[in-house]
């Protein structure tokens, strides 16, 4: 029997007992109603306790899942940092060797030119109002980069630099 079925049965028995007690002539409450109530209360208590145990187990699972997710997130971040360090190391070694490509048996490594990127000397520096978005003033880096790269404007504190990265194929 399900918990809500037991609760409904208890409610029905309690209503019968209350109705019998409310009768004007002092209606009699049967022993069968009391026995049924005792049995139902016991079943109800067992079901509630078992549900509470299950709920507690689920809460423990959730806590373990969150801890595992945190551990995996930290592990992923560490591995990402390792990738970034190794790529920087390869870039440095290739540049020192004055080569931009190394072909191996399985993998080839080369320095590849990417899209130019905006370099801002000081993050606190302010630029002309046309390089900010509205309604909240946020620096529009794309507009600033276009002004420097495409239109040749000289803007103090900002420049467009070549962007190179290591590609492994």
N, C-alpha and C positions, 0 to 999 in steps of 0.2 A: 504494500500500500504506500502511496506517495504522501509526503508531508502535508500537502494542501488537502488531500482527502481525509487524513487523520484530523486535521484542524477543523474541517467542515463537520466531521462526525462529532468531535468534541462540542462544537457549537450547537449542534442539533440536540445532543444529550443535555447540555446545560440549559438550553431553552425549554426542554421538556421538564427538567427539574424545577426551573424557575416558574413555569406555568402551573405545575402541581402545587408548589408552595404558595402561589398567589391565589389559589382557589379559596373562596369564602368559607367553605365548609371544612377548611383545613385539609385539603387534598393530600392524599398519601403518596409519598415518593417510594417507588418500588425498589426492592433490593436489586433487581435486574438492572435498573438505571445506574445505581451506585457501582455495581460490578462492571458494567459496560464503561462507566466513566473511569474507574480505576485502570482497566485494561487499556483504554484509549490514552489516558494520561501517560501510562508506562510506554506505550508504543510511540507516542508523541515525543517524550523525553529522549528515547533511544534515537529516533530519527533526527531530532534537533542536535543531539550530541554528535552523531555521525556526520551531519552536514557541517557542523562547526569544525570537526576534525579535517574534513575534506577541504573546507575553506582555508584552514590554516596551512595545509599542504600546498594549496595553490599559491598562497601568499609567499611561502618559502621558495617555490619555483620562480615566481616573479622576481624576487630579490636575487636569486641565483642568476637568472637571465640578465638582469641589469648589471650585475657584477661582471659577468662574462662579456657583455657588450662593451663595458668600460675597458676591460682588459684587452679585448680585440681592437678597440679603437686606439688605445695607447700603442699596441703592437703595430697597427697599420701606420700610425703617425711616425713611429721609429723607423719603420721600413721605408716610408716616403722620404724621410730625412737621409737615410742611407743612399737611396737612389739619387737624390740631389747632390750629395757629397761625391758620389762616384762619377756622376756626369761632369761635375766641376773639375774633378781630378783628371778625367779623360781629356777634357777641354784644355786644361793646363799642359798636360803631357804632349798632346798633339801640337799645340802652339810652340812649345819649347823645341820640339823636333822639327818645326817649320814644315809641317805637312797637314793637310786637311782631310786625308782619307787613308784608311788602313783596311785592306781586304784580307779577311781570314778564310779559313776553310768553310766555316758555317756562318759566321757573322761578319759584316762589314761595319766599320765605324767611320763616321765622317762629321766634319763640322759643316753645318748648313746655315745659310743666312735666312733669318726670319724677318718678319715685318718690323720696321723700325719702331722703337718704343720711346715714349716720352720720359724724360728724366727731369725731375724737379729738384733743385738744389736744397731748398728749405721748405718743408711741409707747411710752415707757418706764413710763408710769403703770400702776399695778396697780388692778384693780377687785375687787369682791366675788367670792368663790369661785364663786358660782352662774353667773357669766358666762364660765366657762372650761370647756373640754371635757376629757374624760378619755379614756384614761389619760395622755396627754401634755398638759400644760396649755397650751392654745392659746386665745386670746381668741375667744369665740363672739360675733361681731359681730352676728349676726342676733338673738340673745337680748337683747343689750344694746340694740339698736335698738328691738325690740319693747317692752322695759321702759320706754324713754323715750317712744316715740311712742304706743303703745297704752295703757299703764298710767299714764302721766303721772309717772313717777318722776323725781326730780331727782338726777342722778349727776354729781359733780364731775369735770371733765375730759372729759366726753362730751356731745354734743348731737346732735340730728337737725336737719339743715338742708334747706331746699328745694333741689331739684336742677333746674336749667333747662339746656336744650341747644338748639342751633340745628338746625332741621329744614329741609331743602331738598326741596321736592316739585315 
